[in-house]
Amino acid sequence: MQPLKPILLVFLILYSLAAFAQHKDSSTIWYDQLPACPCRNPDYNGVTLNDGWAKDKGDLHKYHQGAAASFRSYPAIKTAEGYSCQQCCYDSSGDLITAGRGAGTPDKRSACRGENKKGIMTIRFFGLIGHYFKDVRPWIRYMKADSSGWQKYNLLWQPNNKNKCKVNE
């Protein structure tokens, strides 16, 4: 299998460069096509499968500080940015966090394929690579420049409150 490793590496580099080249900080309308975040944690009263929301396994303390749970929508929606999804974060009471560092943000590139039998998100491998370059890397760049960089990020990747849930920061 040794000959496949260089080919895979080249493919990943080219894919990453293409994803990075397509990144546009000023493009925000893409997220209007995504589903609205439910006002309550979709699994607060027990896991409901095939409801379009999968529990995220990501590092909430790092990326959405203050959130107790995170869900991503599926299936991915084709937008100008690629196959995108909505991320919604909830506090320990099960209420949507509508603003602030703990709020979920839409993903230009969805890493979510769906959910397993326990309601946990399953990964789209190539979506995960695109998600890193289109969503995570810009967040890292803003945070390196300033510890409040999440505020600039949230201006471009706006937390969703289309359902007009109570304000919860």
N, C-alpha and C positions, 0 to 999 in steps of 0.2 A: 504493500500500500504506500510505500515511500513516494512514488511518482505523483500520487494524488495530492500530497501535502503542498507542494509548490503551486499546483494548479488552484487548489482551494484558497491558498493565501493570496494569489494574484486576483482571483475572483472577489474575495472579501475586500481587498484594497480598492479595486475598481468600483465595486458597489458602494463602498464608503465614500469615495471621492465624488461619485455621482450624487449620492444623498446630500453630501455637504455642499456641493455646487448648487443644488436646488434650494437650499435654505434661504428664506427671505424673511427678515425680521419684520418688514412692514406688512406682510400678508396675514390679516386677521379674520377676514370674512369666512374663511374655510370652516371655522368651527360652528357657524350658524346652522349647518346641515346635521349636526350631531344631536343625539337624543338628550332631552332635558334630564338633569339629575333629579331623582326622587327626593322629596323632602326628608324622608326617613331612610335609614340604613335598610337596603332591600332584604337583608337576612337577620334583622334585629330580633324578630320573633321566631327564627328558625330558617334554615336554608330552603330556598325555593329554587329548584333547578329549571333551566331553560326559560328564564325570565329576561334574558338579555343583559344581565349584570353578573360579573364574576368577581369574587373577592381577590384582591391584589395581594401578592406576596412581597411587594417592594419594601424598601427601608423608609418607613414613614417618618421616623425620627430625623433622618437626614433631609429628605425632600419635602415633607409636609408636616413639619414640626407642630405637635399639638393634636394631630388627628389620631383617632383610635382605630379607625378602619378605612379602607379604601376599596372602591369597586371600579371596574372598567366595563364599558359597554361592549357588546358584541352582537352581531358580527360587525366587522370594520365597515365603515362607510367610505365610498370613493369620493374624495374631495380634490380640490386643486393641489393639495399637498401630498396626496397619495391615499392609502387606505388608513383612515383616521378613526379615533374612538374618543369617547368622553371618559374622563376620570372624575369621580365624585368621592370626597372624603367626609367622614362623619366623626362627631365627638363621642365621648363615652356614653352619652345619653341616647345616641342613635340619630341625632339631628344633623342635617347637612351643614357643613362649614361653608358659608357663602362667600367669605372674603378672608384676607390675611394669609399668613405663611402656611397655615394648616389646610387651606382650601385645595381641592383637587383642580387640576388644569387639563384642558383638552390635549390630546396627543395628535400631532401631525401625522405620525406613523404609529399605527397600533401594533403592540406586541401581543395582544390578546387574541387567541384563537377561539376561546370559549371557556367552558368550565368542566371540571371533573365531577365525579359523583358526590364530592363533598362541597361543591360550589366554589372551589378554588380555581383561579385562572390557569388555563393552559397556554403555553407560549407558542407564538408564531416565530420561528427562528429568524427568518430574514426580516420580519417585522421588528424584532428586538434590535437587530443591527441598525435598521433605519431609525427606530425610536431613540437609540443612543445618540445618533448624529443629528437628528432633527429636533429632539426635545430635551434630552438630558444634557448633552454637551453645551448648548446655549445657556442652560440653567447654571452649569458649573462655571462657565465663562463670566456670567453676571455676578455670581457669588464670589469669585476670585477677585473681581474688581472692587467689591464692596459687600459687607456682610448683610446689607439690606437689598442686595441685588435681586432677591425674589420679587421685590416690588416692581422693578422694571420688567422682569419676566412675566409677572401676572398682568401687566398692561398689554402684553402681546399675546399671551396664552391666558385669556381671561377665564376665571372661575365661572361656572355656569349656575345661574339661578333663574332659568326660564320659567320654572314653576312658581316663582315668587314666594319662596319659602321664607320663614322669618329670618331676619338678619342674624347671623351667627358668626362672629369672628373669633 
